[in-house]
Amino acid sequence: QVQLVESGGGLVQPGGSLRLSCAASGSIFSIYAMGWYRQAPGKQRELVASITSGGSTNYAESAKGRFTISRDNAKNTVYLQMNSLKPEDTAVYYCNADIRRTVIASRVFYWGQGTQVTVSS
């Protein structure tokens, strides 16, 4: 089994910061890309940022300049530092990882359970 466990969400005022963490655990041979998605009420889930195993990053336009994705491969953990938060960043944030469980297994995308981020005064 593989689990992705997120933490770090909460309530923050506009202009504030939060740092999300997502740790992968279980039977893991290799982790490829990891990423953060978000889903606001009544909207589709959207990519916020992603990072490859080599450290190459990709950001949604709304996240550029404010959010930073990073990862610690030794800890199988991905982070999302969110600064200058806006009310429109309010959403459930989900971690995603492309994982191969054994040397011969296929790669599978796994999802975390989600963590709520609310930006409000």
WOPEJO-V657842 format. One record per residue. N is the residue number from 1. SS is DSSP state (H for helix, E for strand, L for the rest). NEAR is the number of other ideal C-beta (glycine too) atoms within 8 Angstrom. Layout:
((N	SS	NEAR) (N	SS	NEAR))
//
This chain:
((1	L	4) (2	E	12) (3	E	8) (4	E	14) (5	E	9) (6	E	15) (7	E	8) (8	L	9) (9	L	10) (10	E	8) (11	E	5) (12	E	10) (13	L	7) (14	L	9) (15	L	5) (16	L	8) (17	L	9) (18	E	11) (19	E	9) (20	E	16) (21	E	10) (22	E	16) (23	E	9) (24	E	15) (25	E	8) (26	E	8) (27	L	7) (28	L	12) (29	L	9) (30	E	7) (31	E	12) (32	E	11) (33	E	9) (34	E	14) (35	E	14) (36	E	16) (37	E	11) (38	E	13) (39	E	11) (40	L	9) (41	L	3) (42	L	3) (43	L	8) (44	L	4) (45	L	7) (46	E	9) (47	E	9) (48	E	14) (49	E	15) (50	E	12) (51	E	14) (52	L	9) (53	L	8) (54	L	4) (55	L	7) (56	L	6) (57	E	9) (58	E	7) (59	E	10) (60	L	9) (61	L	5) (62	L	7) (63	L	10) (64	L	8) (65	L	3) (66	L	8) (67	E	12) (68	E	7) (69	E	15) (70	E	8) (71	E	10) (72	E	8) (73	H	7) (74	H	4) (75	H	6) (76	L	10) (77	E	10) (78	E	14) (79	E	12) (80	E	13) (81	E	10) (82	E	12) (83	L	8) (84	L	6) (85	L	14) (86	L	7) (87	H	7) (88	H	7) (89	H	11) (90	L	9) (91	E	9) (92	E	10) (93	E	16) (94	E	14) (95	E	14) (96	E	14) (97	E	15) (98	E	10) (99	E	15) (100	E	13) (101	L	10) (102	L	7) (103	L	5) (104	L	3) (105	L	9) (106	L	4) (107	E	8) (108	E	10) (109	E	8) (110	E	11) (111	E	8) (112	L	12) (113	L	8) (114	L	9) (115	E	12) (116	E	8) (117	E	17) (118	E	8) (119	E	14) (120	L	8) (121	L	3))
//
